[in-house]
Amino acid sequence: MKKLIVTGIVLLLLCSMNLTAQNKPFGLGIVVGEPTGVSAKYWMSRTTAVDGAVAWSFNHDGSFYIHADFLKHHFDIIDVTEGQMPLYYGIGAKMVLANDGILGAHVPLGIAYMFETAPLDIFLEIRPGLNLLPATQFDMSGGIGVRFYFD
């Protein structure tokens, strides 16, 4: 309970800052789902970014998981009164260090909310994909997360 209260206070303080997420190129935070771990994003332009995660895959007995994606964002599809809410898609690769080891490709599809008055974004993403090694099979992953942006 104490961790939840401290997290809430930190988020409120961050939201009171007069900064915008799109002016900060690098974001670091957490993602919860499949996988669960640390998420990072780097904006290369107004509409393109690379992101990745270093995490644990619970689908593979808590194995170490890493992925990297190239993303294209569309800011003009959903209009919000404050902040921005881009839809995005991309292409990426993943590696799971399970017993057999897994190497695959996926197509991230998501939505993010970028706060106008805080260097934060909240995102929801699904990643349909294809495991290529050690065997070819369909795979689905995704999660919800938050990132804090800074220079």
C-alpha atoms as one frame of an Amber mdcrd trajectory, in Angstrom:
protein
   0.000   0.000   0.000   2.864   2.387   0.804   4.382   1.783  -2.654   1.058
   2.636  -4.306   0.757   5.898  -2.339   4.367   6.912  -3.107   3.861   6.099
  -6.803   0.680   8.209  -6.863   2.426  11.186  -5.233   5.348  10.963  -7.684
   2.960  10.863 -10.657   1.033  13.872  -9.332   4.259  15.854  -8.916   5.380
  14.926 -12.420   2.009  15.926 -13.865   2.307  19.367 -12.259   5.518  20.113
 -14.175   5.134  22.479 -17.143   6.852  20.286 -19.754   5.645  18.350 -22.773
   6.556  14.824 -23.742   7.102  15.581 -27.431   9.888  18.073 -26.618  11.895
  15.385 -24.843  13.409  12.740 -27.130  14.016   9.834 -24.733  11.477   8.053
 -22.537  12.044   5.360 -19.951   9.419   3.504 -17.949   7.677   0.213 -17.349
   5.454  -2.128 -19.321   3.140  -4.670 -17.687   1.747  -7.625 -19.581   3.585
 -10.076 -21.788   6.395  -9.203 -21.295   6.724  -7.243 -18.031   9.770  -5.055
 -17.515  11.529  -1.840 -18.540  10.380   0.060 -21.650  12.328   2.734 -23.545
  11.457   4.958 -26.514  13.508   7.380 -28.585  11.836   9.868 -30.942  13.777
  10.201 -34.210  11.329  12.725 -35.727   7.837  14.085 -35.007   6.208  10.852
 -36.262   8.882   8.139 -36.044  10.478   6.475 -33.062  12.311   3.369 -31.979
  11.304   1.580 -28.828  12.257  -1.512 -26.949  11.873  -3.508 -23.790  14.097
  -5.536 -21.525  11.774  -7.745 -19.568  10.599 -11.139 -18.348   8.352 -13.357
 -20.443   5.857 -15.231 -18.291   4.752 -17.278 -21.311   8.201 -18.875 -21.252
   8.693 -19.663 -17.535   9.965 -16.209 -16.575  12.649 -16.125 -19.251  14.653
 -13.010 -20.122  13.020 -11.139 -23.048  14.207  -8.273 -25.257  12.567  -6.557
 -28.229  13.205  -3.553 -30.472  10.738  -1.829 -32.828  10.578   0.913 -35.434
   7.293   2.865 -35.033   5.276   5.270 -37.180   2.802   7.545 -35.331  -0.401
   9.205 -36.604  -1.453  12.196 -34.508  -4.408  13.302 -36.656  -6.739  10.301
 -36.228  -7.920  10.900 -32.639  -8.496  14.492 -31.561  -8.248  15.239 -27.832
  -8.718  18.582 -26.071  -5.471  18.349 -24.074  -2.312  16.465 -24.900  -2.024
  14.153 -27.892  -3.230  10.628 -28.614  -1.403   9.049 -31.552  -2.161   5.662
 -33.022   0.978   3.835 -34.100   2.228   0.754 -35.873   5.587  -0.660 -36.789
   7.814  -3.636 -37.217  10.187  -5.236 -34.765  12.184  -8.198 -33.602  12.288
 -10.119 -30.341  14.503 -12.587 -28.560  13.541 -14.769 -25.602  16.312 -16.531
 -23.718  14.236 -19.571 -22.777  15.545 -23.159 -22.737  15.370 -23.461 -26.524
  15.790 -19.752 -27.235  13.241 -17.917 -29.370  13.870 -15.463 -32.190  10.944
 -13.806 -33.921   9.384 -10.804 -35.633   6.273  -8.863 -34.666   4.051  -5.966
 -35.742   3.382  -3.590 -32.825   0.003  -1.819 -32.934  -0.838   0.694 -30.255
  -2.270   3.874 -28.892  -0.554   6.352 -26.587  -1.645   9.352 -24.588   0.983
  12.077 -24.340   0.259  14.579 -21.567   0.380  18.258 -22.453   1.679  19.413
 -19.059   3.975  16.532 -18.088   6.789  14.626 -19.806   4.817  11.366 -19.633
   3.052   9.005 -21.957   0.759   6.090 -21.243   0.471   3.402 -23.887  -1.472
   0.266 -24.754   0.038  -2.066 -27.338  -0.496  -5.469 -28.915   2.169  -7.280
 -30.928   1.012 -10.093 -33.209   4.089 -11.914 -34.388   5.793 -14.943 -35.761
   8.420 -16.938 -33.906  11.041 -18.009 -36.442  13.436 -20.068 -34.308  13.541
 -22.755 -32.973  10.185 -23.422 -34.691   7.839 -21.302 -36.786   4.660 -20.447
 -34.904   2.232 -17.564 -34.385   2.751 -15.495 -31.235   0.827 -12.695 -29.513
   2.124 -10.311 -26.865   1.278  -6.877 -25.553   0.956  -4.696 -22.527   0.177
  -1.388 -20.940   2.864   0.990 -19.765   4.049   4.437 -18.812   7.236   6.304
 -19.716   8.859   9.467 -18.370  10.641  11.636 -20.982  13.833  13.601 -20.509
  16.751  14.987 -22.529
